[in-house]
Amino acid sequence: MDSSSLSSVLTSPEVQAFARGFPVLMTHLAVTIALLVLGATLYALLTPWKEVALIREGNSAAAVAFAGVLIGLAIPLAISLSVSTSIRDIVIWGVATVVLQLFVFRLVDMLLTGLPQRIREGEVSAAVLLVGAKLATALILGAALAG
C-alpha cells in the first residue's frame, strides 16, 4: 500500500468517525461499569446476609443470588446507557437506576421472607426464585427507562 492509499484510508469518513467515537465509547463504558460496581458493592453492604463471604465458603445459592443482582443491575444500566446522550446523562440516569433497583431488590428480599436463611443454608432453589424476581423487576425498570 503506497502512502497516498494509506492517507485516503486514514482520512475516510468511517475511520474519522471511529477515531472520534471510540474514546466516547470507552468513557461511556467506563462510567457504566463503575456504576455497576458501585451498585453491586452497595447491595453487598446492605444485605442482611453476606453473599461474598458465603460465596468464598463455596455456597452455590449465594453465588446464584449475587449473579442475579449483577444481571439485575446491568439490565437497566444498559438501557440507561442506550438512551443517554452524554456522560452527565449517563451518571444521572445510572445513579437513579441503581438507587431504584436497590430499593426494589430490598422490597423483593422483604416480600420473599425466609429466603435469606435458605440461601445461607445453600438452598439453590431459593436463590433461583430470588434471581427470577430481581430479573423481572430489572426488565420492568429497563422498559420504564426506555419510555
Backbone torsions as a table, in degrees:
resi	resn	phi	psi	omega
1	MET	NA	126.2	180.0
2	ASP	-83.8	172.1	-173.5
3	SER	-66.8	-31.6	178.8
4	SER	-71.3	-35.1	176.7
5	SER	-67.1	-43.1	178.9
6	LEU	-63.9	-41.4	179.4
7	SER	-63.2	-40.3	-179.7
8	SER	-69.8	-33.3	177.3
9	VAL	-68.1	-44.6	-177.4
10	LEU	-69.1	-24.3	179.6
11	THR	-99.3	6.2	179.3
12	SER	-65.7	151.4	-179.5
13	PRO	-58.4	-34.6	-179.1
14	GLU	-66.0	-45.2	-179.9
15	VAL	-67.7	-39.0	178.4
16	GLN	-65.9	-40.7	177.6
17	ALA	-63.2	-41.7	177.3
18	PHE	-62.6	-45.1	-178.7
19	ALA	-61.2	-35.8	177.7
20	ARG	-79.3	-36.6	-173.2
21	GLY	-84.0	-30.4	-175.7
22	PHE	-61.0	-46.5	177.5
23	PRO	-61.2	-34.7	177.4
24	VAL	-65.8	-45.7	176.8
25	LEU	-55.2	-47.9	-178.1
26	MET	-64.3	-38.2	178.5
27	THR	-67.1	-46.2	178.6
28	HIS	-60.9	-42.4	178.5
29	LEU	-62.4	-46.0	-178.9
30	ALA	-62.3	-42.7	179.9
31	VAL	-64.5	-43.6	-178.1
32	THR	-68.0	-40.4	177.4
33	ILE	-66.3	-38.5	176.2
34	ALA	-60.8	-40.8	177.1
35	LEU	-64.4	-38.8	177.5
36	LEU	-62.8	-46.3	179.7
37	VAL	-64.0	-42.3	178.1
38	LEU	-61.1	-47.1	179.4
39	GLY	-61.7	-44.3	-179.9
40	ALA	-65.8	-38.3	178.4
41	THR	-65.5	-45.8	178.0
42	LEU	-60.6	-43.2	178.8
43	TYR	-59.9	-46.2	-178.9
44	ALA	-61.7	-35.4	179.7
45	LEU	-75.0	-28.6	-174.5
46	LEU	-91.9	-13.8	-176.2
47	THR	-77.0	146.1	179.8
48	PRO	-69.3	-25.2	175.8
49	TRP	-106.5	147.4	-175.9
50	LYS	-96.7	91.0	-174.2
51	GLU	-60.7	-40.2	-177.3
52	VAL	-62.5	-43.3	177.9
53	ALA	-64.3	-41.7	178.5
54	LEU	-63.9	-38.5	178.5
55	ILE	-63.8	-43.0	178.7
56	ARG	-61.8	-28.3	177.9
57	GLU	-82.8	-2.6	177.8
58	GLY	93.3	18.2	-179.0
59	ASN	-79.2	106.9	-177.8
60	SER	-65.9	-36.1	180.0
61	ALA	-62.6	-41.5	178.4
62	ALA	-65.4	-37.6	178.4
63	ALA	-65.1	-43.2	178.0
64	VAL	-62.6	-45.3	-178.9
65	ALA	-62.5	-42.9	-178.7
66	PHE	-71.4	-33.9	174.9
67	ALA	-61.7	-38.7	176.1
68	GLY	-62.8	-36.6	176.7
69	VAL	-63.7	-47.0	-179.3
70	LEU	-60.0	-47.3	179.7
71	ILE	-67.7	-39.9	179.1
72	GLY	-63.2	-31.9	174.3
73	LEU	-79.0	-36.7	-175.8
74	ALA	-67.5	-36.0	-176.8
75	ILE	-59.9	-56.8	179.8
76	PRO	-68.0	-30.4	176.0
77	LEU	-64.6	-40.4	178.6
78	ALA	-63.4	-42.1	178.9
79	ILE	-68.8	-39.3	175.7
80	SER	-59.2	-43.2	178.0
81	LEU	-61.4	-40.6	-176.7
82	SER	-70.7	-24.9	-179.3
83	VAL	-100.1	-4.5	-179.7
84	SER	-85.8	153.4	-176.9
85	THR	-116.7	-7.2	-179.1
86	SER	-152.1	170.3	176.9
87	ILE	-60.4	-44.1	179.3
88	ARG	-59.5	-43.5	177.9
89	ASP	-60.8	-44.3	179.3
90	ILE	-61.8	-44.3	-179.3
91	VAL	-65.2	-46.8	-178.2
92	ILE	-61.5	-53.7	-178.5
93	TRP	-69.7	-34.6	178.5
94	GLY	-64.8	-45.3	178.1
95	VAL	-64.3	-44.3	178.3
96	ALA	-59.3	-42.5	179.8
97	THR	-62.7	-46.8	-179.5
98	VAL	-62.7	-45.3	-179.5
99	VAL	-61.9	-47.7	179.4
100	LEU	-62.0	-43.8	-177.8
101	GLN	-67.0	-40.2	177.4
102	LEU	-63.6	-38.4	176.8
103	PHE	-62.6	-46.9	179.8
104	VAL	-64.7	-40.5	177.8
105	PHE	-58.5	-42.5	179.6
106	ARG	-64.6	-40.1	177.0
107	LEU	-61.1	-44.7	178.9
108	VAL	-61.2	-43.9	179.1
109	ASP	-59.8	-38.8	-179.2
110	MET	-73.8	-39.1	-179.4
111	LEU	-68.5	-36.1	-179.5
112	LEU	-94.2	61.5	-175.9
113	THR	-58.6	148.8	179.5
114	GLY	88.5	-17.6	-178.5
115	LEU	-67.3	-39.2	179.1
116	PRO	-55.5	-44.6	179.5
117	GLN	-64.7	-41.2	-180.0
118	ARG	-65.2	-35.5	177.1
119	ILE	-69.1	-42.6	176.6
120	ARG	-56.8	-34.5	-179.6
121	GLU	-82.4	-0.8	175.4
122	GLY	87.3	17.0	-178.3
123	GLU	-79.2	103.2	-175.4
124	VAL	-64.7	-35.1	-179.3
125	SER	-60.6	-36.6	176.9
126	ALA	-65.9	-40.6	179.1
127	ALA	-65.5	-39.5	179.2
128	VAL	-63.6	-42.4	177.0
129	LEU	-61.9	-44.0	178.3
130	LEU	-61.9	-43.3	178.0
131	VAL	-61.7	-44.6	179.1
132	GLY	-58.2	-44.7	179.6
133	ALA	-64.7	-40.6	-178.8
134	LYS	-70.8	-38.3	177.9
135	LEU	-69.1	-36.2	176.9
136	ALA	-61.2	-44.4	178.9
137	THR	-68.2	-34.1	178.0
138	ALA	-63.5	-41.5	178.9
139	LEU	-66.1	-40.3	178.5
140	ILE	-66.1	-43.8	177.6
141	LEU	-62.8	-41.5	177.5
142	GLY	-60.0	-42.9	177.9
143	ALA	-64.5	-38.8	178.1
144	ALA	-63.9	-37.7	177.9
145	LEU	-65.2	-39.0	-178.6
146	ALA	-68.5	-21.2	174.6
147	GLY	76.8	NA	NA
